[in-house]
Amino acid sequence: MKKWALSIAVTAGLIGLTACNSDKEAVVETKAGDISKEEFYNVMKDRYGDTVLQELVYEKVLSEKYTVTDKEVKAKADELKEQMGENFETALASSGYKSEDDLKRALKIGMLQEKAAIADITVKEAEVKKAYEDYKPQIKARHILVKDKKTADEVKAKLDKGEDFAKLAKEYSTDTGTKDKGGELGWFGKGEMVPAFEEAAYKMKKDEISAPIKSDYGYHIIQLLDTKEKEPYKDMKKDLEYDLKVAQIDQTKVQDILDAEVKKADVKINDKDLKDAISGGTTKEEK
């Protein structure tokens, strides 16, 4: 998750202050003296001004040409929620986001930039069909991770005798992030787990428990809990095409693309202290 939240959190304050009729009005009053809106704005501008201005300009300029719907943003946020499960709120806070709305704001700006970056990228129908053939739906599993084969065989023997998977996960698993949840990993897709784990899990049938699987982390005993159905090609085509385009983005050229969009929008920066915040923009004096 990108740490854009800090600048987003102060954006509203900066906008509000620039719109005030009186910059001398106090934001805080103390016996030692007041803090005016002007003082507050200048400090905020010095610390976060460039980043905030970039986000505001990119959002404004790119929204004129590209569309990111609330539905798209919600889908992306829901995807993160599903991946993180119970850890979502913790991850949100540790990444600097004040709320889910802050996350959605950052996601929207990122998706606008993404759409600008893929605007001139094309993919062939054959590539999309190949991506569909290779696509594997998400699966849901749980595991018990132990350090050595001897312990793994011991745990597997207990499972074969009918002992409770969740109880054994709590007792034996070295995966501190999942052991207290019965070893549950939630839903995951291709490329999200280590190769040995993924290969074994995708070959399993629902409710099946694997033999010990060796990876760089130790030995896993996996139970497949559920599998999502693969949607028809016509329902997946648009998303697959989009993902293929995103995969071809040349990161070294993204900034050039954004600069070109800003230049075409004739962005003028009236605050000389922020003149270097946006590449492609001009100051009032340069007009």
Beta strands, then each sheet from edge to edge (+ up, - down):
strand 1: 26-28
strand 2: 35-36
strand 3: 139-146
strand 4: 184-188
strand 5: 213-215
strand 6: 218-227
strand 7: 268-269
strand 8: 282-283
sheet 1: 1+ 2-
sheet 2: 4+ 3- 6+ 5-
sheet 3: 7+ 8+
end
